[in-house]
Amino acid sequence: MGIEIERKFLVKHLPDAIDSYPHTTIRQGYLIATDTGIELRVRQKAGRCFQTIKMGEGLSRTEIEIDLSQDQFDCLWPHTSGCRVSKIRYKVLVGEYTAELDRFDGDLAGLEMVEVEFSSVEASQQFAPPEWFGAEVTEDKRYKNKWLAKNGKPGE
């Protein structure tokens, strides 16, 4: 069992030459996405499949990830209908951290967010976001992937 400590931001503007950064397509769907901070999702990324359980809200949450075979993923995927997101994730170095910049497509096209994971709450508090990061949305439930999958873009 692991603890995920991450801060999430909207993107003010993309870094120069965004397509030169390593990137991959991600599709994920939610089997369970409660309002109490519990989620069970399946994800396909870079030819690998995962099942992830997350518990909690905000900056620090419990995260348990299990590898799935393609057959297991294919069996679970239809059960996520109506609760999915698809995005391209770019890995951008920001000082000593790797920022994960997500550009959503489908119904969420145009939405861009970036998140940074930390080894401790203290490290997260000391992080100074670069100027291309926009407003912080770490504590805003409307910008959690599970909320976006169920409800679409905030304000629409």
C-alpha positions as a printed NumPy array, in Angstrom:
array([[  0.   ,   0.   ,   0.   ],
       [  1.354,   3.387,  -0.934],
       [  0.625,   6.995,  -0.158],
       [  0.318,   9.396,  -3.07 ],
       [  1.216,  13.013,  -2.297],
       [  0.539,  15.265,  -5.262],
       [ -0.435,  18.784,  -6.172],
       [ -2.531,  19.499,  -9.258],
       [ -2.751,  22.679, -11.329],
       [ -4.492,  23.95 , -14.406],
       [ -2.129,  24.835, -17.256],
       [ -1.752,  28.558, -18.01 ],
       [  0.119,  27.823, -21.231],
       [  1.977,  24.833, -22.615],
       [  5.757,  24.62 , -22.319],
       [  7.604,  25.304, -25.58 ],
       [  7.882,  22.336, -27.961],
       [  5.45 ,  20.232, -25.916],
       [  5.477,  17.377, -28.442],
       [  9.236,  16.926, -27.956],
       [  8.62 ,  15.706, -24.371],
       [  8.056,  12.002, -23.71 ],
       [  4.33 ,  11.307, -23.911],
       [  1.833,   8.479, -24.042],
       [ -1.903,   7.998, -24.464],
       [ -3.852,   6.958, -21.383],
       [ -7.379,   5.659, -21.201],
       [ -8.948,   4.973, -17.876],
       [-12.383,   4.06 , -16.651],
       [-13.968,   3.923, -13.249],
       [-15.703,   0.867, -11.843],
       [-16.369,   2.657,  -8.539],
       [-16.16 ,   6.419,  -7.998],
       [-17.778,   7.518,  -4.741],
       [-18.256,  10.98 ,  -3.298],
       [-16.448,   9.805,  -0.148],
       [-13.032,   9.541,  -1.81 ],
       [-12.984,   5.878,  -2.778],
       [-12.312,   4.956,  -6.387],
       [-11.557,   1.793,  -8.304],
       [-10.291,   2.335, -11.83 ],
       [ -8.696,   0.453, -14.67 ],
       [ -6.077,   2.134, -16.838],
       [ -4.24 ,   1.333, -20.041],
       [ -0.982,   3.186, -20.648],
       [  2.023,   2.443, -22.852],
       [  0.939,  -1.134, -23.516],
       [  0.427,  -1.902, -19.822],
       [ -2.798,  -2.305, -17.886],
       [ -3.49 ,  -1.573, -14.22 ],
       [ -6.215,  -1.653, -11.622],
       [ -5.919,   1.112,  -9.044],
       [ -7.722,   1.714,  -5.787],
       [ -7.504,   5.217,  -4.309],
       [ -8.841,   6.27 ,  -0.939],
       [ -8.994,   9.747,   0.528],
       [ -9.165,  13.269,  -0.813],
       [ -6.816,  16.179,  -1.284],
       [ -3.033,  16.325,  -1.137],
       [ -2.295,  12.899,   0.393],
       [ -4.211,   9.717,  -0.487],
       [ -3.79 ,   5.974,  -0.261],
       [ -3.071,   4.343,  -3.622],
       [ -2.849,   0.634,  -4.405],
       [ -1.966,  -0.388,  -7.965],
       [ -2.094,  -3.902,  -9.392],
       [ -0.901,  -5.032, -12.826],
       [ -3.582,  -6.518, -15.075],
       [ -3.237,  -8.649, -18.156],
       [ -4.737,  -7.291, -21.373],
       [ -7.491,  -9.933, -21.086],
       [ -8.339,  -8.823, -17.542],
       [ -8.441,  -5.178, -18.66 ],
       [-10.63 ,  -6.072, -21.653],
       [-13.025,  -7.926, -19.34 ],
       [-13.378,  -4.957, -16.952],
       [-13.368,  -2.107, -19.506],
       [-17.024,  -2.459, -20.666],
       [-18.131,  -1.976, -17.044],
       [-16.666,   1.554, -17.063],
       [-19.005,   2.788, -19.805],
       [-20.126,   6.357, -19.071],
       [-17.315,   6.949, -16.597],
       [-14.104,   7.285, -18.626],
       [-11.36 ,   9.737, -19.52 ],
       [ -8.807,   9.696, -22.294],
       [ -5.72 ,  11.896, -22.39 ],
       [ -2.187,  12.313, -23.58 ],
       [  0.291,  12.557, -20.704],
       [  3.555,  14.442, -21.16 ],
       [  6.475,  14.141, -18.741],
       [  8.148,  17.523, -18.225],
       [ 11.128,  18.074, -15.913],
       [ 10.557,  20.893, -13.436],
       [ 13.687,  21.237, -11.333],
       [ 14.127,  17.97 ,  -9.446],
       [ 10.551,  16.856, -10.183],
       [  8.783,  15.32 , -13.14 ],
       [  5.532,  17.112, -13.88 ],
       [  2.842,  15.055, -15.609],
       [  0.937,  17.287, -17.991],
       [ -2.383,  15.845, -19.169],
       [ -4.141,  17.035, -22.336],
       [ -7.61 ,  15.518, -22.37 ],
       [ -9.536,  14.551, -25.473],
       [-13.076,  13.464, -26.292],
       [-15.72 ,  15.314, -24.248],
       [-12.921,  16.866, -22.157],
       [-10.98 ,  18.231, -25.157],
       [ -9.27 ,  21.525, -24.357],
       [ -8.782,  20.728, -20.662],
       [ -5.112,  20.698, -19.621],
       [ -3.843,  19.935, -16.138],
       [ -0.474,  19.219, -14.605],
       [  0.369,  17.313, -11.441],
       [  3.532,  16.776,  -9.472],
       [  4.111,  13.94 ,  -6.995],
       [  6.207,  14.397,  -3.869],
       [  7.943,  12.2  ,  -1.32 ],
       [  6.512,  14.175,   1.612],
       [  3.947,  16.813,   2.494],
       [  6.827,  19.122,   3.432],
       [  8.385,  18.772,  -0.026],
       [  5.013,  19.557,  -1.612],
       [  4.719,  22.735,   0.451],
       [  8.191,  23.898,  -0.614],
       [  7.513,  23.377,  -4.325],
       [  7.399,  26.611,  -6.347],
       [  5.354,  26.05 ,  -9.519],
       [  6.866,  27.394, -12.75 ],
       [  5.146,  30.272, -14.526],
       [  3.386,  28.015, -17.063],
       [  1.388,  26.385, -14.26 ],
       [ -2.008,  27.996, -13.69 ],
       [ -4.367,  27.94 , -10.718],
       [ -3.902,  25.172,  -8.172],
       [ -6.829,  22.728,  -8.072],
       [ -5.47 ,  20.084,  -5.68 ],
       [ -8.412,  20.466,  -3.293],
       [-11.09 ,  21.095,  -5.966],
       [-13.033,  17.846,  -6.47 ],
       [-14.267,  19.034,  -9.886],
       [-10.76 ,  18.462, -11.267],
       [-10.315,  14.893, -10.05 ],
       [-10.296,  12.44 , -12.942],
       [-13.167,  10.458, -11.409],
       [-15.314,  13.617, -11.244],
       [-14.406,  14.574, -14.812],
       [-15.257,  11.043, -15.997],
       [-18.711,  11.222, -14.393],
       [-19.589,  14.906, -14.894],
       [-17.476,  16.397, -17.688],
       [-15.654,  19.719, -17.637],
       [-16.314,  21.939, -14.616],
       [-18.767,  24.721, -15.456],
       [-20.295,  22.961, -18.458]])
